[in-house]
Amino acid sequence: MICYLINFLVGTAKGMFFEGTVELTSEDAEDATFVANLIIAAIKRVGAESIIQVVTDTCSVMKAAWRIIEKEFPWITCTC
């Protein structure tokens, strides 16, 4: 079984902090909705009002997830 880790880091004016890790296996559906929901859950844990940008890689799944995130939180910009 193949495992993937998604790490969540948060940067503020006071510095960076590690928010958590999600472990995915080859059995997890890694589509845009799944990934967007993981990121949205992290945004809500931190506090959506304090987030202005999400940075990920640029694979097609992430680009599609960006659109979902930006629709949910119009003030958040997603970039690579």
mmCIF file of the N, C-alpha and C atoms, coordinates in Angstrom:
data_MODEL
# 
_entry.id   MODEL 
# 
loop_
_atom_site.group_PDB 
_atom_site.id 
_atom_site.type_symbol 
_atom_site.label_atom_id 
_atom_site.label_alt_id 
_atom_site.label_comp_id 
_atom_site.label_asym_id 
_atom_site.label_entity_id 
_atom_site.label_seq_id 
_atom_site.pdbx_PDB_ins_code 
_atom_site.Cartn_x 
_atom_site.Cartn_y 
_atom_site.Cartn_z 
_atom_site.occupancy 
_atom_site.B_iso_or_equiv 
_atom_site.pdbx_formal_charge 
_atom_site.auth_seq_id 
_atom_site.auth_comp_id 
_atom_site.auth_asym_id 
_atom_site.auth_atom_id 
_atom_site.pdbx_PDB_model_num 
ATOM 1   N N  . MET A 1 1  ? 0.842   -1.175 0.000   1.00 0.00 ? 1  MET A N  1 
ATOM 2   C CA . MET A 1 1  ? 0.000   0.000  0.000   1.00 0.00 ? 1  MET A CA 1 
ATOM 3   C C  . MET A 1 1  ? 0.892   1.244  0.000   1.00 0.00 ? 1  MET A C  1 
ATOM 4   N N  . ILE A 1 2  ? 0.544   2.193  -0.840  1.00 0.00 ? 2  ILE A N  1 
ATOM 5   C CA . ILE A 1 2  ? 1.279   3.450  -0.935  1.00 0.00 ? 2  ILE A CA 1 
ATOM 6   C C  . ILE A 1 2  ? 0.621   4.479  -0.021  1.00 0.00 ? 2  ILE A C  1 
ATOM 7   N N  . CYS A 1 3  ? 1.436   5.226  0.722   1.00 0.00 ? 3  CYS A N  1 
ATOM 8   C CA . CYS A 1 3  ? 0.925   6.281  1.597   1.00 0.00 ? 3  CYS A CA 1 
ATOM 9   C C  . CYS A 1 3  ? 1.444   7.635  1.131   1.00 0.00 ? 3  CYS A C  1 
ATOM 10  N N  . TYR A 1 4  ? 0.598   8.624  1.252   1.00 0.00 ? 4  TYR A N  1 
ATOM 11  C CA . TYR A 1 4  ? 0.948   10.004 0.940   1.00 0.00 ? 4  TYR A CA 1 
ATOM 12  C C  . TYR A 1 4  ? 0.644   10.847 2.163   1.00 0.00 ? 4  TYR A C  1 
ATOM 13  N N  . LEU A 1 5  ? 1.439   11.860 2.375   1.00 0.00 ? 5  LEU A N  1 
ATOM 14  C CA . LEU A 1 5  ? 1.198   12.777 3.479   1.00 0.00 ? 5  LEU A CA 1 
ATOM 15  C C  . LEU A 1 5  ? 0.892   14.161 2.940   1.00 0.00 ? 5  LEU A C  1 
ATOM 16  N N  . ILE A 1 6  ? -0.110  14.782 3.502   1.00 0.00 ? 6  ILE A N  1 
ATOM 17  C CA . ILE A 1 6  ? -0.394  16.182 3.221   1.00 0.00 ? 6  ILE A CA 1 
ATOM 18  C C  . ILE A 1 6  ? -0.140  16.935 4.519   1.00 0.00 ? 6  ILE A C  1 
ATOM 19  N N  . ASN A 1 7  ? 0.812   17.847 4.473   1.00 0.00 ? 7  ASN A N  1 
ATOM 20  C CA . ASN A 1 7  ? 1.154   18.649 5.643   1.00 0.00 ? 7  ASN A CA 1 
ATOM 21  C C  . ASN A 1 7  ? 0.494   20.010 5.530   1.00 0.00 ? 7  ASN A C  1 
ATOM 22  N N  . PHE A 1 8  ? -0.015  20.499 6.638   1.00 0.00 ? 8  PHE A N  1 
ATOM 23  C CA . PHE A 1 8  ? -0.648  21.813 6.684   1.00 0.00 ? 8  PHE A CA 1 
ATOM 24  C C  . PHE A 1 8  ? 0.238   22.740 7.515   1.00 0.00 ? 8  PHE A C  1 
ATOM 25  N N  . LEU A 1 9  ? 0.742   23.783 6.866   1.00 0.00 ? 9  LEU A N  1 
ATOM 26  C CA . LEU A 1 9  ? 1.563   24.792 7.525   1.00 0.00 ? 9  LEU A CA 1 
ATOM 27  C C  . LEU A 1 9  ? 0.825   26.122 7.455   1.00 0.00 ? 9  LEU A C  1 
ATOM 28  N N  . VAL A 1 10 ? 0.921   26.887 8.515   1.00 0.00 ? 10 VAL A N  1 
ATOM 29  C CA . VAL A 1 10 ? 0.255   28.184 8.569   1.00 0.00 ? 10 VAL A CA 1 
ATOM 30  C C  . VAL A 1 10 ? 1.316   29.238 8.830   1.00 0.00 ? 10 VAL A C  1 
ATOM 31  N N  . GLY A 1 11 ? 1.299   30.287 8.020   1.00 0.00 ? 11 GLY A N  1 
ATOM 32  C CA . GLY A 1 11 ? 2.231   31.393 8.208   1.00 0.00 ? 11 GLY A CA 1 
ATOM 33  C C  . GLY A 1 11 ? 1.492   32.636 8.678   1.00 0.00 ? 11 GLY A C  1 
ATOM 34  N N  . THR A 1 12 ? 2.033   33.269 9.691   1.00 0.00 ? 12 THR A N  1 
ATOM 35  C CA . THR A 1 12 ? 1.460   34.514 10.212  1.00 0.00 ? 12 THR A CA 1 
ATOM 36  C C  . THR A 1 12 ? 2.578   35.542 10.349  1.00 0.00 ? 12 THR A C  1 
ATOM 37  N N  . ALA A 1 13 ? 2.216   36.738 10.748  1.00 0.00 ? 13 ALA A N  1 
ATOM 38  C CA . ALA A 1 13 ? 3.219   37.770 10.991  1.00 0.00 ? 13 ALA A CA 1 
ATOM 39  C C  . ALA A 1 13 ? 4.165   37.349 12.120  1.00 0.00 ? 13 ALA A C  1 
ATOM 40  N N  . LYS A 1 14 ? 3.709   36.468 12.990  1.00 0.00 ? 14 LYS A N  1 
ATOM 41  C CA . LYS A 1 14 ? 4.530   36.016 14.117  1.00 0.00 ? 14 LYS A CA 1 
ATOM 42  C C  . LYS A 1 14 ? 5.387   34.808 13.768  1.00 0.00 ? 14 LYS A C  1 
ATOM 43  N N  . GLY A 1 15 ? 5.179   34.220 12.588  1.00 0.00 ? 15 GLY A N  1 
ATOM 44  C CA . GLY A 1 15 ? 5.997   33.081 12.179  1.00 0.00 ? 15 GLY A CA 1 
ATOM 45  C C  . GLY A 1 15 ? 5.152   31.955 11.608  1.00 0.00 ? 15 GLY A C  1 
ATOM 46  N N  . MET A 1 16 ? 5.812   30.853 11.300  1.00 0.00 ? 16 MET A N  1 
ATOM 47  C CA . MET A 1 16 ? 5.164   29.675 10.721  1.00 0.00 ? 16 MET A CA 1 
ATOM 48  C C  . MET A 1 16 ? 4.869   28.671 11.831  1.00 0.00 ? 16 MET A C  1 
ATOM 49  N N  . PHE A 1 17 ? 3.756   27.926 11.680  1.00 0.00 ? 17 PHE A N  1 
ATOM 50  C CA . PHE A 1 17 ? 3.521   26.805 12.573  1.00 0.00 ? 17 PHE A CA 1 
ATOM 51  C C  . PHE A 1 17 ? 2.910   25.645 11.809  1.00 0.00 ? 17 PHE A C  1 
ATOM 52  N N  . PHE A 1 18 ? 3.182   24.467 12.329  1.00 0.00 ? 18 PHE A N  1 
ATOM 53  C CA . PHE A 1 18 ? 2.714   23.222 11.747  1.00 0.00 ? 18 PHE A CA 1 
ATOM 54  C C  . PHE A 1 18 ? 1.320   22.946 12.295  1.00 0.00 ? 18 PHE A C  1 
ATOM 55  N N  . GLU A 1 19 ? 0.329   22.872 11.405  1.00 0.00 ? 19 GLU A N  1 
ATOM 56  C CA . GLU A 1 19 ? -1.059  22.690 11.840  1.00 0.00 ? 19 GLU A CA 1 
ATOM 57  C C  . GLU A 1 19 ? -1.445  21.211 11.912  1.00 0.00 ? 19 GLU A C  1 
ATOM 58  N N  . GLY A 1 20 ? -0.826  20.370 11.101  1.00 0.00 ? 20 GLY A N  1 
ATOM 59  C CA . GLY A 1 20 ? -1.143  18.951 11.156  1.00 0.00 ? 20 GLY A CA 1 
ATOM 60  C C  . GLY A 1 20 ? -0.819  18.240 9.854   1.00 0.00 ? 20 GLY A C  1 
ATOM 61  N N  . THR A 1 21 ? -1.009  16.936 9.879   1.00 0.00 ? 21 THR A N  1 
ATOM 62  C CA . THR A 1 21 ? -0.750  16.079 8.727   1.00 0.00 ? 21 THR A CA 1 
ATOM 63  C C  . THR A 1 21 ? -1.924  15.141 8.530   1.00 0.00 ? 21 THR A C  1 
ATOM 64  N N  . VAL A 1 22 ? -2.261  14.904 7.272   1.00 0.00 ? 22 VAL A N  1 
ATOM 65  C CA . VAL A 1 22 ? -3.259  13.896 6.920   1.00 0.00 ? 22 VAL A CA 1 
ATOM 66  C C  . VAL A 1 22 ? -2.534  12.827 6.121   1.00 0.00 ? 22 VAL A C  1 
ATOM 67  N N  . GLU A 1 23 ? -2.714  11.582 6.501   1.00 0.00 ? 23 GLU A N  1 
ATOM 68  C CA . GLU A 1 23 ? -2.109  10.478 5.768   1.00 0.00 ? 23 GLU A CA 1 
ATOM 69  C C  . GLU A 1 23 ? -3.144  9.876  4.827   1.00 0.00 ? 23 GLU A C  1 
ATOM 70  N N  . LEU A 1 24 ? -2.810  9.832  3.554   1.00 0.00 ? 24 LEU A N  1 
ATOM 71  C CA . LEU A 1 24 ? -3.675  9.231  2.550   1.00 0.00 ? 24 LEU A CA 1 
ATOM 72  C C  . LEU A 1 24 ? -3.060  7.921  2.097   1.00 0.00 ? 24 LEU A C  1 
ATOM 73  N N  . THR A 1 25 ? -3.881  6.978  1.769   1.00 0.00 ? 25 THR A N  1 
ATOM 74  C CA . THR A 1 25 ? -3.398  5.713  1.232   1.00 0.00 ? 25 THR A CA 1 
ATOM 75  C C  . THR A 1 25 ? -3.851  5.585  -0.218  1.00 0.00 ? 25 THR A C  1 
ATOM 76  N N  . SER A 1 26 ? -3.381  4.578  -0.867  1.00 0.00 ? 26 SER A N  1 
ATOM 77  C CA . SER A 1 26 ? -3.768  4.366  -2.261  1.00 0.00 ? 26 SER A CA 1 
ATOM 78  C C  . SER A 1 26 ? -5.254  4.064  -2.387  1.00 0.00 ? 26 SER A C  1 
ATOM 79  N N  . GLU A 1 27 ? -5.924  3.793  -1.283  1.00 0.00 ? 27 GLU A N  1 
ATOM 80  C CA . GLU A 1 27 ? -7.361  3.508  -1.301  1.00 0.00 ? 27 GLU A CA 1 
ATOM 81  C C  . GLU A 1 27 ? -8.210  4.782  -1.205  1.00 0.00 ? 27 GLU A C  1 
ATOM 82  N N  . ASP A 1 28 ? -7.595  5.910  -0.857  1.00 0.00 ? 28 ASP A N  1 
ATOM 83  C CA . ASP A 1 28 ? -8.324  7.178  -0.775  1.00 0.00 ? 28 ASP A CA 1 
ATOM 84  C C  . ASP A 1 28 ? -8.525  7.741  -2.178  1.00 0.00 ? 28 ASP A C  1 
ATOM 85  N N  . ALA A 1 29 ? -9.695  8.290  -2.406  1.00 0.00 ? 29 ALA A N  1 
ATOM 86  C CA . ALA A 1 29 ? -9.997  8.934  -3.695  1.00 0.00 ? 29 ALA A CA 1 
ATOM 87  C C  . ALA A 1 29 ? -9.399  10.327 -3.679  1.00 0.00 ? 29 ALA A C  1 
ATOM 88  N N  . GLU A 1 30 ? -8.363  10.535 -4.446  1.00 0.00 ? 30 GLU A N  1 
ATOM 89  C CA . GLU A 1 30 ? -7.683  11.829 -4.445  1.00 0.00 ? 30 GLU A CA 1 
ATOM 90  C C  . GLU A 1 30 ? -8.192  12.703 -5.584  1.00 0.00 ? 30 GLU A C  1 
ATOM 91  N N  . ASP A 1 31 ? -9.489  12.999 -5.556  1.00 0.00 ? 31 ASP A N  1 
ATOM 92  C CA . ASP A 1 31 ? -10.033 13.904 -6.558  1.00 0.00 ? 31 ASP A CA 1 
ATOM 93  C C  . ASP A 1 31 ? -10.119 15.311 -5.973  1.00 0.00 ? 31 ASP A C  1 
ATOM 94  N N  . ALA A 1 32 ? -10.511 16.266 -6.796  1.00 0.00 ? 32 ALA A N  1 
ATOM 95  C CA . ALA A 1 32 ? -10.524 17.668 -6.379  1.00 0.00 ? 32 ALA A CA 1 
ATOM 96  C C  . ALA A 1 32 ? -11.427 17.917 -5.178  1.00 0.00 ? 32 ALA A C  1 
ATOM 97  N N  . THR A 1 33 ? -12.583 17.278 -5.158  1.00 0.00 ? 33 THR A N  1 
ATOM 98  C CA . THR A 1 33 ? -13.513 17.482 -4.045  1.00 0.00 ? 33 THR A CA 1 
ATOM 99  C C  . THR A 1 33 ? -12.924 16.949 -2.746  1.00 0.00 ? 33 THR A C  1 
ATOM 100 N N  . PHE A 1 34 ? -12.318 15.782 -2.784  1.00 0.00 ? 34 PHE A N  1 
ATOM 101 C CA . PHE A 1 34 ? -11.705 15.181 -1.595  1.00 0.00 ? 34 PHE A CA 1 
ATOM 102 C C  . PHE A 1 34 ? -10.601 16.089 -1.058  1.00 0.00 ? 34 PHE A C  1 
ATOM 103 N N  . VAL A 1 35 ? -9.704  16.524 -1.945  1.00 0.00 ? 35 VAL A N  1 
ATOM 104 C CA . VAL A 1 35 ? -8.586  17.373 -1.531  1.00 0.00 ? 35 VAL A CA 1 
ATOM 105 C C  . VAL A 1 35 ? -9.089  18.726 -1.032  1.00 0.00 ? 35 VAL A C  1 
ATOM 106 N N  . ALA A 1 36 ? -10.049 19.312 -1.743  1.00 0.00 ? 36 ALA A N  1 
ATOM 107 C CA . ALA A 1 36 ? -10.605 20.596 -1.307  1.00 0.00 ? 36 ALA A CA 1 
ATOM 108 C C  . ALA A 1 36 ? -11.227 20.473 0.077   1.00 0.00 ? 36 ALA A C  1 
ATOM 109 N N  . ASN A 1 37 ? -11.928 19.390 0.330   1.00 0.00 ? 37 ASN A N  1 
ATOM 110 C CA . ASN A 1 37 ? -12.541 19.199 1.649   1.00 0.00 ? 37 ASN A CA 1 
ATOM 111 C C  . ASN A 1 37 ? -11.492 19.076 2.747   1.00 0.00 ? 37 ASN A C  1 
ATOM 112 N N  . LEU A 1 38 ? -10.357 18.435 2.463   1.00 0.00 ? 38 LEU A N  1 
ATOM 113 C CA . LEU A 1 38 ? -9.264  18.371 3.447   1.00 0.00 ? 38 LEU A CA 1 
ATOM 114 C C  . LEU A 1 38 ? -8.736  19.770 3.759   1.00 0.00 ? 38 LEU A C  1 
ATOM 115 N N  . ILE A 1 39 ? -8.531  20.551 2.714   1.00 0.00 ? 39 ILE A N  1 
ATOM 116 C CA . ILE A 1 39 ? -7.998  21.903 2.895   1.00 0.00 ? 39 ILE A CA 1 
ATOM 117 C C  . ILE A 1 39 ? -9.023  22.797 3.587   1.00 0.00 ? 39 ILE A C  1 
ATOM 118 N N  . ILE A 1 40 ? -10.278 22.681 3.211   1.00 0.00 ? 40 ILE A N  1 
ATOM 119 C CA . ILE A 1 40 ? -11.340 23.470 3.845   1.00 0.00 ? 40 ILE A CA 1 
ATOM 120 C C  . ILE A 1 40 ? -11.441 23.140 5.332   1.00 0.00 ? 40 ILE A C  1 
ATOM 121 N N  . ALA A 1 41 ? -11.312 21.869 5.688   1.00 0.00 ? 41 ALA A N  1 
ATOM 122 C CA . ALA A 1 41 ? -11.339 21.486 7.108   1.00 0.00 ? 41 ALA A CA 1 
ATOM 123 C C  . ALA A 1 41 ? -10.182 22.137 7.857   1.00 0.00 ? 41 ALA A C  1 
ATOM 124 N N  . ALA A 1 42 ? -8.995  22.177 7.250   1.00 0.00 ? 42 ALA A N  1 
ATOM 125 C CA . ALA A 1 42 ? -7.843  22.828 7.890   1.00 0.00 ? 42 ALA A CA 1 
ATOM 126 C C  . ALA A 1 42 ? -8.078  24.332 8.020   1.00 0.00 ? 42 ALA A C  1 
ATOM 127 N N  . ILE A 1 43 ? -8.652  24.939 7.000   1.00 0.00 ? 43 ILE A N  1 
ATOM 128 C CA . ILE A 1 43 ? -8.969  26.377 7.053   1.00 0.00 ? 43 ILE A CA 1 
ATOM 129 C C  . ILE A 1 43 ? -9.915  26.660 8.216   1.00 0.00 ? 43 ILE A C  1 
ATOM 130 N N  . LYS A 1 44 ? -10.922 25.839 8.373   1.00 0.00 ? 44 LYS A N  1 
ATOM 131 C CA . LYS A 1 44 ? -11.893 26.039 9.460   1.00 0.00 ? 44 LYS A CA 1 
ATOM 132 C C  . LYS A 1 44 ? -11.268 25.815 10.828  1.00 0.00 ? 44 LYS A C  1 
ATOM 133 N N  . ARG A 1 45 ? -10.324 24.867 10.936  1.00 0.00 ? 45 ARG A N  1 
ATOM 134 C CA . ARG A 1 45 ? -9.653  24.627 12.227  1.00 0.00 ? 45 ARG A CA 1 
ATOM 135 C C  . ARG A 1 45 ? -8.838  25.847 12.640  1.00 0.00 ? 45 ARG A C  1 
ATOM 136 N N  . VAL A 1 46 ? -8.162  26.451 11.670  1.00 0.00 ? 46 VAL A N  1 
ATOM 137 C CA . VAL A 1 46 ? -7.317  27.615 11.958  1.00 0.00 ? 46 VAL A CA 1 
ATOM 138 C C  . VAL A 1 46 ? -8.163  28.855 12.185  1.00 0.00 ? 46 VAL A C  1 
ATOM 139 N N  . GLY A 1 47 ? -9.247  28.968 11.427  1.00 0.00 ? 47 GLY A N  1 
ATOM 140 C CA . GLY A 1 47 ? -10.117 30.146 11.478  1.00 0.00 ? 47 GLY A CA 1 
ATOM 141 C C  . GLY A 1 47 ? -10.112 30.814 10.120  1.00 0.00 ? 47 GLY A C  1 
ATOM 142 N N  . ALA A 1 48 ? -11.168 30.607 9.384   1.00 0.00 ? 48 ALA A N  1 
ATOM 143 C CA . ALA A 1 48 ? -11.235 31.080 7.999   1.00 0.00 ? 48 ALA A CA 1 
ATOM 144 C C  . ALA A 1 48 ? -10.999 32.578 7.876   1.00 0.00 ? 48 ALA A C  1 
ATOM 145 N N  . GLU A 1 49 ? -11.402 33.340 8.878   1.00 0.00 ? 49 GLU A N  1 
ATOM 146 C CA . GLU A 1 49 ? -11.258 34.796 8.802   1.00 0.00 ? 49 GLU A CA 1 
ATOM 147 C C  . GLU A 1 49 ? -9.802  35.231 8.824   1.00 0.00 ? 49 GLU A C  1 
ATOM 148 N N  . SER A 1 50 ? -8.893  34.354 9.229   1.00 0.00 ? 50 SER A N  1 
ATOM 149 C CA . SER A 1 50 ? -7.476  34.725 9.287   1.00 0.00 ? 50 SER A CA 1 
ATOM 150 C C  . SER A 1 50 ? -6.668  34.194 8.099   1.00 0.00 ? 50 SER A C  1 
ATOM 151 N N  . ILE A 1 51 ? -7.323  33.534 7.159   1.00 0.00 ? 51 ILE A N  1 
ATOM 152 C CA . ILE A 1 51 ? -6.632  32.961 6.000   1.00 0.00 ? 51 ILE A CA 1 
ATOM 153 C C  . ILE A 1 51 ? -6.853  33.862 4.789   1.00 0.00 ? 51 ILE A C  1 
ATOM 154 N N  . ILE A 1 52 ? -5.781  34.156 4.063   1.00 0.00 ? 52 ILE A N  1 
ATOM 155 C CA . ILE A 1 52 ? -5.920  34.934 2.831   1.00 0.00 ? 52 ILE A CA 1 
ATOM 156 C C  . ILE A 1 52 ? -5.374  34.193 1.614   1.00 0.00 ? 52 ILE A C  1 
ATOM 157 N N  . GLN A 1 53 ? -4.550  33.162 1.842   1.00 0.00 ? 53 GLN A N  1 
ATOM 158 C CA . GLN A 1 53 ? -3.957  32.459 0.714   1.00 0.00 ? 53 GLN A CA 1 
ATOM 159 C C  . GLN A 1 53 ? -3.709  31.002 1.058   1.00 0.00 ? 53 GLN A C  1 
ATOM 160 N N  . VAL A 1 54 ? -3.932  30.136 0.061   1.00 0.00 ? 54 VAL A N  1 
ATOM 161 C CA . VAL A 1 54 ? -3.605  28.713 0.146   1.00 0.00 ? 54 VAL A CA 1 
ATOM 162 C C  . VAL A 1 54 ? -2.581  28.437 -0.945  1.00 0.00 ? 54 VAL A C  1 
ATOM 163 N N  . VAL A 1 55 ? -1.490  27.761 -0.579  1.00 0.00 ? 55 VAL A N  1 
ATOM 164 C CA . VAL A 1 55 ? -0.435  27.445 -1.538  1.00 0.00 ? 55 VAL A CA 1 
ATOM 165 C C  . VAL A 1 55 ? -0.303  25.933 -1.645  1.00 0.00 ? 55 VAL A C  1 
ATOM 166 N N  . THR A 1 56 ? -0.358  25.435 -2.885  1.00 0.00 ? 56 THR A N  1 
ATOM 167 C CA . THR A 1 56 ? -0.208  24.003 -3.149  1.00 0.00 ? 56 THR A CA 1 
ATOM 168 C C  . THR A 1 56 ? 0.669   23.828 -4.382  1.00 0.00 ? 56 THR A C  1 
ATOM 169 N N  . ASP A 1 57 ? 0.839   22.582 -4.794  1.00 0.00 ? 57 ASP A N  1 
ATOM 170 C CA . ASP A 1 57 ? 1.494   22.366 -6.082  1.00 0.00 ? 57 ASP A CA 1 
ATOM 171 C C  . ASP A 1 57 ? 0.478   22.639 -7.191  1.00 0.00 ? 57 ASP A C  1 
ATOM 172 N N  . THR A 1 58 ? 0.862   22.420 -8.431  1.00 0.00 ? 58 THR A N  1 
ATOM 173 C CA . THR A 1 58 ? 0.005   22.807 -9.550  1.00 0.00 ? 58 THR A CA 1 
ATOM 174 C C  . THR A 1 58 ? -0.557  21.633 -10.341 1.00 0.00 ? 58 THR A C  1 
ATOM 175 N N  . CYS A 1 59 ? -0.648  20.474 -9.732  1.00 0.00 ? 59 CYS A N  1 
ATOM 176 C CA . CYS A 1 59 ? -1.238  19.352 -10.459 1.00 0.00 ? 59 CYS A CA 1 
ATOM 177 C C  . CYS A 1 59 ? -2.720  19.656 -10.746 1.00 0.00 ? 59 CYS A C  1 
ATOM 178 N N  . SER A 1 60 ? -3.291  18.962 -11.692 1.00 0.00 ? 60 SER A N  1 
ATOM 179 C CA . SER A 1 60 ? -4.661  19.269 -12.121 1.00 0.00 ? 60 SER A CA 1 
ATOM 180 C C  . SER A 1 60 ? -5.677  19.108 -10.991 1.00 0.00 ? 60 SER A C  1 
ATOM 181 N N  . VAL A 1 61 ? -5.448  18.141 -10.091 1.00 0.00 ? 61 VAL A N  1 
ATOM 182 C CA . VAL A 1 61 ? -6.358  17.957 -8.956  1.00 0.00 ? 61 VAL A CA 1 
ATOM 183 C C  . VAL A 1 61 ? -6.325  19.183 -8.052  1.00 0.00 ? 61 VAL A C  1 
ATOM 184 N N  . MET A 1 62 ? -5.143  19.702 -7.786  1.00 0.00 ? 62 MET A N  1 
ATOM 185 C CA . MET A 1 62 ? -5.032  20.882 -6.921  1.00 0.00 ? 62 MET A CA 1 
ATOM 186 C C  . MET A 1 62 ? -5.659  22.105 -7.573  1.00 0.00 ? 62 MET A C  1 
ATOM 187 N N  . LYS A 1 63 ? -5.429  22.292 -8.866  1.00 0.00 ? 63 LYS A N  1 
ATOM 188 C CA . LYS A 1 63 ? -6.025  23.445 -9.550  1.00 0.00 ? 63 LYS A CA 1 
ATOM 189 C C  . LYS A 1 63 ? -7.545  23.391 -9.495  1.00 0.00 ? 63 LYS A C  1 
ATOM 190 N N  . ALA A 1 64 ? -8.107  22.191 -9.631  1.00 0.00 ? 64 ALA A N  1 
ATOM 191 C CA . ALA A 1 64 ? -9.563  22.045 -9.527  1.00 0.00 ? 64 ALA A CA 1 
ATOM 192 C C  . ALA A 1 64 ? -10.014 22.277 -8.079  1.00 0.00 ? 64 ALA A C  1 
ATOM 193 N N  . ALA A 1 65 ? -9.222  21.841 -7.119  1.00 0.00 ? 65 ALA A N  1 
ATOM 194 C CA . ALA A 1 65 ? -9.543  22.065 -5.701  1.00 0.00 ? 65 ALA A CA 1 
ATOM 195 C C  . ALA A 1 65 ? -9.523  23.552 -5.377  1.00 0.00 ? 65 ALA A C  1 
ATOM 196 N N  . TRP A 1 66 ? -8.613  24.302 -6.011  1.00 0.00 ? 66 TRP A N  1 
ATOM 197 C CA . TRP A 1 66 ? -8.549  25.751 -5.787  1.00 0.00 ? 66 TRP A CA 1 
ATOM 198 C C  . TRP A 1 66 ? -9.898  26.391 -6.060  1.00 0.00 ? 66 TRP A C  1 
ATOM 199 N N  . ARG A 1 67 ? -10.525 26.008 -7.162  1.00 0.00 ? 67 ARG A N  1 
ATOM 200 C CA . ARG A 1 67 ? -11.816 26.613 -7.537  1.00 0.00 ? 67 ARG A CA 1 
ATOM 201 C C  . ARG A 1 67 ? -12.881 26.338 -6.472  1.00 0.00 ? 67 ARG A C  1 
ATOM 202 N N  . ILE A 1 68 ? -12.857 25.140 -5.906  1.00 0.00 ? 68 ILE A N  1 
ATOM 203 C CA . ILE A 1 68 ? -13.825 24.787 -4.860  1.00 0.00 ? 68 ILE A CA 1 
ATOM 204 C C  . ILE A 1 68 ? -13.566 25.627 -3.609  1.00 0.00 ? 68 ILE A C  1 
ATOM 205 N N  . ILE A 1 69 ? -12.308 25.743 -3.227  1.00 0.00 ? 69 ILE A N  1 
ATOM 206 C CA . ILE A 1 69 ? -11.936 26.518 -2.034  1.00 0.00 ? 69 ILE A CA 1 
ATOM 207 C C  . ILE A 1 69 ? -12.298 27.989 -2.212  1.00 0.00 ? 69 ILE A C  1 
ATOM 208 N N  . GLU A 1 70 ? -11.958 28.550 -3.378  1.00 0.00 ? 70 GLU A N  1 
ATOM 209 C CA . GLU A 1 70 ? -12.241 29.969 -3.626  1.00 0.00 ? 70 GLU A CA 1 
ATOM 210 C C  . GLU A 1 70 ? -13.737 30.258 -3.718  1.00 0.00 ? 70 GLU A C  1 
ATOM 211 N N  . LYS A 1 71 ? -14.520 29.274 -4.124  1.00 0.00 ? 71 LYS A N  1 
ATOM 212 C CA . LYS A 1 71 ? -15.978 29.456 -4.138  1.00 0.00 ? 71 LYS A CA 1 
ATOM 213 C C  . LYS A 1 71 ? -16.518 29.498 -2.706  1.00 0.00 ? 71 LYS A C  1 
ATOM 214 N N  . GLU A 1 72 ? -15.978 28.640 -1.845  1.00 0.00 ? 72 GLU A N  1 
ATOM 215 C CA . GLU A 1 72 ? -16.402 28.590 -0.432  1.00 0.00 ? 72 GLU A CA 1 
ATOM 216 C C  . GLU A 1 72 ? -15.942 29.829 0.332   1.00 0.00 ? 72 GLU A C  1 
ATOM 217 N N  . PHE A 1 73 ? -14.727 30.284 0.028   1.00 0.00 ? 73 PHE A N  1 
ATOM 218 C CA . PHE A 1 73 ? -14.123 31.427 0.720   1.00 0.00 ? 73 PHE A CA 1 
ATOM 219 C C  . PHE A 1 73 ? -13.617 32.417 -0.332  1.00 0.00 ? 73 PHE A C  1 
ATOM 220 N N  . PRO A 1 74 ? -14.474 33.324 -0.814  1.00 0.00 ? 74 PRO A N  1 
ATOM 221 C CA . PRO A 1 74 ? -14.114 34.209 -1.923  1.00 0.00 ? 74 PRO A CA 1 
ATOM 222 C C  . PRO A 1 74 ? -12.925 35.129 -1.642  1.00 0.00 ? 74 PRO A C  1 
ATOM 223 N N  . TRP A 1 75 ? -12.590 35.381 -0.397  1.00 0.00 ? 75 TRP A N  1 
ATOM 224 C CA . TRP A 1 75 ? -11.455 36.256 -0.059  1.00 0.00 ? 75 TRP A CA 1 
ATOM 225 C C  . TRP A 1 75 ? -10.122 35.513 -0.047  1.00 0.00 ? 75 TRP A C  1 
ATOM 226 N N  . ILE A 1 76 ? -10.160 34.189 -0.165  1.00 0.00 ? 76 ILE A N  1 
ATOM 227 C CA . ILE A 1 76 ? -8.945  33.389 -0.170  1.00 0.00 ? 76 ILE A CA 1 
ATOM 228 C C  . ILE A 1 76 ? -8.489  33.184 -1.609  1.00 0.00 ? 76 ILE A C  1 
ATOM 229 N N  . THR A 1 77 ? -7.205  33.411 -1.839  1.00 0.00 ? 77 THR A N  1 
ATOM 230 C CA . THR A 1 77 ? -6.591  33.170 -3.136  1.00 0.00 ? 77 THR A CA 1 
ATOM 231 C C  . THR A 1 77 ? -5.771  31.889 -3.052  1.00 0.00 ? 77 THR A C  1 
ATOM 232 N N  . CYS A 1 78 ? -5.911  31.036 -4.052  1.00 0.00 ? 78 CYS A N  1 
ATOM 233 C CA . CYS A 1 78 ? -5.108  29.804 -4.122  1.00 0.00 ? 78 CYS A CA 1 
ATOM 234 C C  . CYS A 1 78 ? -4.067  29.953 -5.222  1.00 0.00 ? 78 CYS A C  1 
ATOM 235 N N  . THR A 1 79 ? -2.831  29.611 -4.902  1.00 0.00 ? 79 THR A N  1 
ATOM 236 C CA . THR A 1 79 ? -1.727  29.733 -5.845  1.00 0.00 ? 79 THR A CA 1 
ATOM 237 C C  . THR A 1 79 ? -0.737  28.583 -5.664  1.00 0.00 ? 79 THR A C  1 
ATOM 238 N N  . CYS A 1 80 ? 0.253   28.580 -6.563  1.00 0.00 ? 80 CYS A N  1 
ATOM 239 C CA . CYS A 1 80 ? 1.320   27.575 -6.437  1.00 0.00 ? 80 CYS A CA 1 
ATOM 240 C C  . CYS A 1 80 ? 2.520   28.159 -5.749  1.00 0.00 ? 80 CYS A C  1 
# 
